[in-house]
Amino acid sequence: MKIGDSFTQRLKLQVPVPGLQPVDIFAVLKYTLRRIEAPIAFFDITTDIELATKNSEMHIAVEGGGSGSMRFNLENKLPIDYVTSENMRLTMDAPEVRVTVKSNSNTRMEYTAK
């Protein structure tokens, strides 16, 4: 990879909805290489949320996304830390009820090698 290159990761997640079946979504993470200070590579992360569930009985819409960063140790081939912040809004219109689920999350993961 060179500076500016990116790659994408898709993670399937389930959003619990009280009284209804969980809704499947995809978190689509795009990692973009910003710089390298050997042996550390610095990435920016952007997240988009996509709907994975199709249901003919109700209208389901999801919107959201976020951003973050990751430092990656090139020698050990492991992330050092990973920080993201995401917002999501899921709306379901069923014949007798409208459900809205809002989510705000902040994630910080730190890795240590033995």
Buried (B, 14 or more C-beta within 10 A) or exposed (E): EEEEEEEEEEEEEEBEBEEEEEBBBBBBBBBBBEEBEEEEBBBBBBBBBBBBBEEEEBEBEBEBBBEBBBBBBEEEEEBBEBBBBBBBBBBBEBEEEEBEBEEEEEEEEEEEEE
